[in-house]
Amino acid sequence: QVQLVESGGGLVQAGGSLRLSCAASGRIFSMYVMGWFRQAPGKEREFVAAISRSGGNAYYADAVKGRFIISRDNFKNTVYLQMNTLKPEDTAVYYCAADLNPTTTIRTRGPLYDYWGQGTQVTVSS
């Protein structure tokens, strides 16, 4: 069992920055690929970013590429999402998720992830 707890969400003006954190517990953190997803009101959940077990590889959705940075600290069992140059369309509930499949590197499909946090709200005002 893996527990994931997100934090760092809030209200920010367009052009501003936020850093989300996701603290994990329950299993060896370095064993799983970590991802961030988001869901805006009335829309389906979408992939944002994911990072490999070692942190050496990352993958981003086109909508956030160049603005968001995913990172992880395997000693602190935490994954981060640094969000810069935020736009109103980034407004959503952001979820972190853990992919335990040992045969994969990075996957972008939400249903393939095994564990999810409760989400943290990010609101970007124009």
C-alpha positions in Angstrom: 0.0 0.0 0.0 1.2 3.5 -0.9 -0.1 6.7 0.6 0.3 9.9 -1.4 -0.4 13.4 0.1 -0.2 16.5 -2.1 0.3 20.0 -0.9 1.2 23.4 -2.3 -1.8 24.3 -4.2 -3.5 27.7 -4.0 -4.6 30.8 -5.8 -2.1 32.7 -8.0 -2.2 35.3 -10.6 -1.5 34.6 -14.2 2.2 34.6 -14.8 3.0 33.5 -11.3 4.5 30.3 -9.9 3.6 27.5 -7.5 5.4 24.4 -6.4 3.4 21.3 -5.6 4.8 18.6 -3.4 3.7 15.0 -3.0 4.9 13.0 0.0 4.8 9.2 -0.3 4.8 6.6 2.3 4.3 2.9 2.6 6.8 1.3 0.2 10.2 2.1 -1.2 9.7 5.3 -3.0 12.5 4.8 -5.5 10.7 1.7 -6.8 7.9 3.6 -8.6 7.6 6.1 -11.4 5.7 9.2 -10.3 3.3 11.3 -12.3 1.2 14.4 -12.0 -2.2 14.6 -13.5 -4.9 17.3 -13.4 -8.6 17.6 -13.8 -10.4 20.9 -14.5 -14.1 21.3 -13.9 -16.2 19.6 -16.6 -13.1 18.0 -18.2 -11.4 14.7 -18.1 -8.3 14.0 -16.1 -5.2 14.7 -18.1 -1.5 13.8 -17.9 0.8 16.6 -16.9 4.2 15.2 -16.2 6.0 12.1 -15.0 9.5 11.2 -13.8 11.5 8.0 -13.8 12.5 6.1 -10.7 16.0 7.6 -10.6 14.8 11.0 -11.6 17.0 10.9 -14.7 14.2 11.1 -17.2 11.0 13.2 -17.3 8.2 13.6 -19.7 5.7 16.4 -20.1 2.4 17.2 -21.8 2.8 19.7 -24.6 0.5 22.1 -22.7 3.1 22.5 -19.9 6.4 21.8 -21.6 8.8 24.6 -20.9 6.8 26.0 -18.0 6.6 23.1 -15.5 9.4 21.0 -14.1 8.9 17.7 -12.3 11.6 16.5 -9.9 11.9 14.0 -7.1 13.9 13.5 -3.9 14.2 9.8 -3.2 15.7 10.4 0.2 12.7 12.6 1.2 10.2 10.3 -0.6 8.8 13.3 -2.3 8.0 14.4 -5.9 7.6 18.0 -6.9 6.0 20.0 -9.6 7.4 23.4 -10.1 4.8 25.4 -12.1 6.0 28.6 -13.7 4.3 31.2 -16.0 0.9 29.9 -14.9 -2.1 30.5 -17.1 -5.8 30.5 -16.3 -6.2 27.3 -18.2 -3.9 25.6 -15.7 -6.6 25.9 -13.1 -7.5 22.4 -12.0 -7.2 19.9 -9.2 -3.7 18.4 -9.4 -3.1 14.8 -8.4 0.1 12.8 -8.0 0.2 9.2 -8.8 2.5 6.2 -8.4 3.2 3.6 -11.1 4.6 0.4 -9.5 5.1 -1.6 -12.7 8.8 -2.6 -12.7 8.9 -3.1 -16.4 8.1 0.4 -17.5 9.9 3.7 -17.6 7.4 6.4 -18.0 3.7 6.1 -18.8 1.2 8.8 -19.4 -2.1 7.0 -19.1 -3.8 7.6 -15.8 -5.5 4.2 -15.5 -2.1 2.5 -15.5 -1.1 4.2 -12.3 -1.6 2.2 -9.1 -2.0 4.8 -6.4 -3.3 8.3 -6.2 -3.3 11.2 -3.8 -6.4 13.2 -2.8 -5.5 16.2 -5.0 -4.7 19.8 -4.4 -6.5 22.8 -6.0 -4.6 25.2 -8.2 -6.5 28.3 -9.3 -4.9 30.8 -11.7 -6.7 34.2 -12.0 -6.4 36.3 -15.1 
